[in-house]
Amino acid sequence: MHQTTFSTASRKGGRFDIKSARGKGQDVKRINRDLARGIRQAIDQRLSLARKLRAKASAYEEEQMPGFAKEKRERARSLEQAAKRLEEKLNGATT
């Protein structure tokens, strides 16, 4: 049974309706691959934004603004943790 597809689809807040996709004749492998691609894109987006925030934090450090730098670093750390959680979900769903 492809329970990971159903749980992933429902976690996305209903934006991806597994039943209508199946009704349109898409096979489960293709649906799973599409979902995995979307999750990988979300991971990449979070890591990319985290890199940008770390660069901004460095710029704030140079401008002697440690409060702003700390804020940016905390946000970057949060994004990296979110990406890590998504990665774990993705790896758990594909095995």
PyMOL commands that set and color helices and strands:
alter all, ss='L'
color gray80, all
select helices_A, chain A and resi 3-11+18-23+28-62+66-94
alter helices_A, ss='H'
color red, helices_A
deselect
rebuild
show_as cartoon
